[in-house]
Amino acid sequence: MSTASESILQKRIKRFKSIKRGYYSLLLIIFFYIIALLGPLWINNKPLILKYDNKYYFPAIIDLLDFLPGVNYPLYESKTFNQKGNKIEVDFRKLKKEISKQDNGNFILMPMYPYHPHEDLKDELDEEYDDDNGNGTYDFGEPFIDENRDGKWSENHPPTLPAGFKGRHLLGTDNTGRDVFVRIVDGYKISITFAIIVTVLSYIIGIAIGACLGYFAGKLDLFGVRLMEVFSAVPFLFTLMILASFMQPNVLLLATMSVLLQGWIGITYYVRGEFFREKAKDYVSAAVSMGASPSSIMFKHILPNSLTPIITWAPFSIIGNIGTLVSLDFLGYGLKPPTSSWGNLLSQALENLDNWHMLIFPVIVLTVTIFMITFISEAVREAFDPKIYSRLR
């Protein structure tokens, strides 16, 4: 295709791809998000496939679909799999060891990283020692496996330090015995999902309201602007904290409150200004003279010509929404433990500053993610710069 026949949108996309830091950052963000969404298939304490007594089970796949209405994760009882112990639910990692010693046709396939974000691993992290004198307790000098690598005997006392690829826990465990790597991955999924939901809902509401205010103007615009000023004057984070303290927040509830309290205001101002500017142009007058309806003029003619500031605002909105969730969770008014959001991880880390890995790894992932989205923002802004590609050129 020749350059002359390319549309403005195609030129802008080509320009965006030429800005490598932004383009590759977008690909990485999408790739990591898909990997995080598929987390139950590769980071889970439940098997992908289990054959036991000629019956087949698919716990990890059901876990992946757990968010769908009507899909509930069943309870796999220990007695069903002849597993002894005090736990009601079967320990699939232990079951794998038991099946490996059997030759009865049973089969189990565990995920690549067999730990769950909400799983308490304290029992597994008990340090083992050689009870040389047979008194049933650890005595100084008796050899032991230093599970948390603190140089002393610490019975049932996580956190454990990062063990790398050779150990069981890549980035170690936190003070409650949960795997840090698994919780960071799950936190990435939660943060990006929240930011996307808030951004999409804010855009739907903001574009609709901003288009009406900018196109019809008059008393409607006067009322709408006064309403936005009232909402803008409300302390957003403080109000959200008060509302969250009266209920049990989840991602969708927090996202909805964030949108209704303030999320729609910024994009509404942008769209309103663009519609004010565009409706005075000749192509709008031509559409009116041809009998086009107001809705057709707004969304078929004006909106496509007003997309530049709308699109360039999106990545910055996502960064702000991630910061909102992290702040709420960090202060204890957002998603409640054991939810593995980044804010909860940082709050937990500040209570355990002696364990550097609990703080460093979440901060690194959060910082890198924000930097990549910032690179995307800069690339989008440069690619959609009307001074470079415009309908007037």
N, C-alpha and C positions, 0 to 999 in steps of 0.2 A: 504494500500500500504506500502510495506516495505521501509526502508530507502535506501537500496541498489538499488531499482528500480526507485527511484525518480530522475528526471532530475535536472541539476544544477539550472535551472530557478525555479523549484518547491521548491528546498531547499532555494533559496534566498527569495522567497515570504514567505515561512514559517518563515524564519529568520526575515523578515521585520515585520510580524504580531506579533512576539514575543517581539518586541521593542514597548511597549505599547504607549508611548508618541507620537511616530511618527505615529503609526497605527491609534490611535484614533483621532489624529489631522487631518489625511487625511479624515477620515469618517466625522468629523465635518465640514471641509472645503467643502466637496462635498455636505453635507446636507444643509448647509447654502446657498451655491450657487444655489442649486435647489429651495430652498425656495425663494431666491431673484429673480430668473428667473420667478417664478410663482407669483411675487409680484402683478401684476395687478388683480389677482383673490382674494387677501386678503388685500392689501393696495391700495385703489383706491376710488376716489369720484364718481365713476360710478357704477351702479348696475350690479350685476351678471345676474339677470333676471328682466325684467320690463314688466308687462302686463297693457296696458292702452288703453281704448276704444276698447277692443277685439283684440288688436295688441300686438305682443310680440317683445321685444327688448333685445339684449344681449350686451350692451356696453362694459362691462369689458372683455368679451371674445374677442371681436374685438380689444380692446386695447392690449391684450396679443399677438395677431397676427399682430400687426401694423408694425413689422419689416419686414414682408414678402413682396416681390415685388407684387405690384398690390393691396395690402390691405391698404386702407386709412380709418382713423377713421371719421365717418360721424358727421356732426354738428346736435345736437339735440336742436332745437330752443325752446325757452320758450313758444312761442305762440302755439306750437304743443300740449303742456301739460297744456294749460290755466294758465300759471304762469305769474303773473304780476310783473313788475319791470323794471329796466333799462338794465338788462343783456340780451344779445342776446341768450346765451346758458343757458339751464335749469340748475337749482341748484337741483341736485338729492337728497341731504340731506333734503332740504326744501320740495321737492316733497314727500319724504317719510312721513314727518309730515302731509302733506295735505292728502295723501292717507289714513293714519291711522285714520283720522276723517271721512272718507267717507265709504259708504256701497254700492258700485256700481260695485263690482267685480274687481276693479283695484288691482294690486298686485306689490310689489317691494321688492327685496332681495338685500340689500347692503352688500359689503364686511365686513369682521370682523373689519377692521380698515379703516374707510371711509374717508381717506384723500389722496391726490395726491402729489408726490414730487415737482411738479411745481406749485402747487396751492397757490395763494395769499389769505391768510385768514384774511387780515386786517379788512374787513367788519364784519366778524364774531367775531373778538376779541375786538370790541368796548366795552368799559366798560360802564356798566349801572348804573344810579344813580336815586335817587328820587328827582325830581325837586320840593322841598317843596314850594318855593316862586313863582313858575310858570314863571320864567324869560327866560326859554329855554336854560340856560347854567348851568354848575356845579358851585356851590358856596361852599366855604370852610365850612365843617361841615355837608353838606348834605350826607346822607348814599349812598354808591355805592358798586358795585361788583368789587373788585380789581383784574381784570383779569390777569394782569402781576405781581401782588403781590409786587409792589414797595412801598406801603404805601401811595400813592398819586394818585390823579385823572390824568389819562393819556389817553385822548381820542384818539382812533384809533392808539395806540402806542404799538405794539409788540416790543421786544420779551416777551413771557410769560415763566415763570419758569416751570420746570417739575412738572406735576400734578400726576404722578404715575398711577397705574391701576384704581384709582377711578375718575380721571379726563378725559378730552377729549383728551389731548395731553400728551402721556406717558413721553416724554423727553422734553416737552415744544416746543416753536416755536422760529424761528430766527427773526432777525430784519426786515425781509420782510414779516413776518407772515406765513412762511412755517413750516410745522411740521418737527422737527429735527429727530425723529425716522424714519419717512418715507424716508427722504433724506439720512440717513445713510445706510439704507437697499438698496436703489437704488444705492448709491455710491459703495457699496460692489459688486453689480452685474456689474457695469461699470468697476471697477478696475480689478476684476478677469477675466472678458471677454477680456479686453485689454491685460492683461498679457498672457492669453492663446493664443490669436491670434498672438501676437508677437513671443511667444515661438515656436508655431507650424510652422509659416512661416519661422522663423530663422532656425529651424531644417531642414526643407525641403531644403532650399537653401544651408545651411551650410554643410549638409551631402552630397549633390550632388557635390558641388564644392570641398569639402575636400577629398572626395573619388577619384575624378579625379586627383587632385594634388598629393595625396599620392601614387596612383597606377601608374600613367603614368610618374610622376616626370619630369626630364629634363627641357626643355625650358618652358613647360607649367607650371611647378611648380615654376620656377623662375619668370615668369610673374605674376602668381597668388599671390605669396608671396609679390612681390613689390606692387601690387594693394592693398592688405590688409594693407600693411604698410602705403600707402597713405590715405586710409579710416580711419585707426587708428589714424593718425595724425590730422585729422579734429576734432575740438572741437564739440563733438556730441550734447550736450544740447544747446549750443549757436547756432549752425547751425539749429537745429530743431526749436528753438525760432524764428529765422529769417524767415524760410519758413512758419511757422504757422502764422506769422503776415501778410502775403500776402493773406491768404485764411480763409475761415470759417471752422475750423477743426471739424471733427467728430471722433468717435472711430476708424473706419476703416481707415480713412485717416492718422490719427496720428500713428496707428499701422504700416501701410505700410511704412511711412517715417522712423519710428524707425527701422524697419527691414532693409531697403535699406541703411540707413546711417551707421549703426553699428551692428545691432542685429545679423547678420549672421557671423560676423568675429570671435567671440569667439569659437563658435561650429565648425567652419571651421578649426581652428588651432587644436582643439582636434581630429577631425576626420582625418585630414591629418597626424598627428603624429601616430595615431593608425594604419592607412593603411600602413605607412612606415614600422612600426614594424612588422605587420602581413604578409605583402607580401613576406617577406624573409623566411617564415616558410615552412616546407615540404608539408603541405596539399595544399598550393597554387601552389607549383611546380607540385604536382600530378594532380591538376585540369587543369593546363596548358598543361601538357603532354597528358591528355585525350581529349584535344581539346575544352575545355570549353571557351566560349566567354568572353571578358573582363568584360562586364556588368554582366554576370552570376557569374564570380569570385568575382567581387567587392561587389555585393549586396546579393548574395546567400551564399558565403563562408566567405569573410572577414568581412563584416558588422556585422553579428551575433556574431562574436568573438570580436567585438570592441564596444559592447553596454555598457559595464560597465561605462566608463567615460562619455559617452553620456547621459545615464540615470541619473547618479548622478549629472550632471550639471543642469538638468531641474529645480528642485526646486529653486536653487540659481538664475537662469535666471528669474523665475517668480517673485521673490522678487525684483530683479533689475528693471523689467518692471513696477511693481506697483510703485516703487519709481520714475521712469521716469514720469509716468502720474501724480502722485501727485505733483511733482516738477513743471511740465509745467502748470498745472491748478493753482497751488498756485501763480506762477509768472504772471499769466494772459495770457499765450500763448497757453494754451491747450483748453479744452472744455469750452465753454462760458456759463455764467449763462443764464437761471436758471438751467442748467444741474447740477445734484446733485452729482458731483464727490467729492471725499474726499479732493482733493486739493482746490476746490472752497469752501468747508465747512470750512477748516482751514483758508483760506484767509479771509473769511467773519467773522470768529471768532476773528481773530486778530484785526479787526476793531471794535469789540464789547467786549473788555476784561472784562467789568463790568458784562457781562452775562456769568458766568462760564460754564453753561451747553452747550453753543455753541462750546466751545473749548474742554472741558473734554471728552465728549462722543465720538466725532470723533477720538480723540487721543487714547482713550482706545481701540476702535474697530480696528483702524489701527495697534496699537502695538500688540494686541492679535493675529491678523491675521498674522503678520510677524513672531511672535514667533511660531505659529503653523506650518507655512511653513518651518521655520528653523528646528523644530523638525522632520518634514518629511524629510528634506534634510539630517539630521544626520542619521536618520534611514535607508534611501536609501543607503547612502554611506557605512554604516556598513554592510548592508545586501548584497551589491554587492562587498564587499571587496574581491579581488582575492586571498588574503592570507587565507581566510576562505573557499571559494568555488571556485575551479578552474578546468578547463578541464584537468589539469596536475595531479590532485589528484585522 
